[in-house]
Structures are given as structure tokens and as C-alpha cells.
């Protein structure tokens, strides 16, 4: 008898379905107001938070993303992160804080 898996994780088939609904390529932008913030959107998409970011500069167009980042774009329409100062990694962002003047 085969026991059903009771894990809360999605089965591979479900993950593949989510990822396959996401565009194939993506554009990568850097915030003009805070160069440590980057956002990835579907190719030819418009990045959100334009005013909070001070505008976006296109860094790369038509790039591929890994499955986790692709899934996040499928959920939210974007993947945004702040690069570590030493550029050793990044921290995912849900929103941009309002810059203090």
C-alpha cells in the first residue's frame, strides 16, 4: 500500500504548472533613488513602485530566472530585492520604504 504524502509543500506538478504560466524571459531594473534595489518583471513589463524608486534603469533585458524567482513573479507580477552592501547576496522586498528627505 502506498501512503499519501501529507506534506504542506506543493507537488512538483503543481510547481511546474505555476512556473509554466510565467513568461519565458524577464527584464531586470535598478532603482535610480536607491541603487541597491533591483526588480525583475516579465519582459516588456512595467515595473511597479516607479515614484518610490525614483525611477528604474534597465540593466538587462530578456534574461532567464530560476524557478523560485519565476514563481514569485507569477504570484506578484515582480520580484524585488535589496543587494547586500558586499554584494554577497540579497534580501527580498515586498514593498519599497518611502525615502526620507
N, C-alpha and C positions, 0 to 999 in steps of 0.2 A: 504494500500500500504506500502511495506517495503522499506525504503530508504537504499541505499548502503552506507557503511561506507567509508568516504573519508580520513581516517587517513593514514599517511605515514608509519605506523607500518605494519609489515608483519602479515598476519593472522596466527592463531595458527597452521593450517595445514601446512603452509609453514615453520614455525619454526620447527615443528616436522619432516618434511622431511629433513631439513638441519641437525638436530641433529641425526636423524636415520642413516645418511650416515657416521657418525663419529664412529671410533672403540669404543667398549664397555668399555675397560679399558685403563688406561694411566700409564706412568711412570713419577715420579717426581724426578728432579735432582736439586742439589745446585751447584752454581759456586764455583770452587776452588779459583779463584782470588778475588772474592767478595762474601762472604758467605751470604750476604743479598739478592742475586739474585737467584730466583728459576725459573725453566722452567718445563712445563708439555708437554709431547709428547705422541703420540699413543704408546701403549705397544710394546716393542721391537723396537721402532723407534730410530733414531739417532738425538740427539739434535743439532740444528744449533749453530753457533757462538762459536765453540769449542775453537778457539785461543783467541778470545776476552775475553772469560770467564775464560781462564786459565785452561780449562778442566772442566768436570762436574762429580760430585759424585752422584751416585744413592742413593736416600733417601728411596723411596718406589716404589714398582712395582705392577702393576695390581690393581690400585686404580680407583675409580669412581670419576667423576667430575660433578658439577652442569651444568644445561643447558646453561648458558651464557658462561662458560669456554669451554664447549664442542663445542659450535657454533664458538668460536674463533679458536679452533684447526681445525675445518672444514674449516675456511677461510684461515688460515695462515700455518697450519701444526704444530703449537705450541701455547702455552700460556705462556708468560714470565712476571714475576713481581718482584718488589723490596719490601721486607718486611720493614715495618716501624721499626725504632730502638726500640720502645717499644713493638713491635710485636702485635700491636693493629689492624693492617690491612696491606694493600699492595697497591702499585701503579703499574698499568700495564705498561709494556715496549714494544716498537716496535723493538728496537734495543739496543745493548749494547754500551755505550760510550767507546772509546779507553782509556784504563788505562794509566795515566801519570806515567812516571818512573823517 
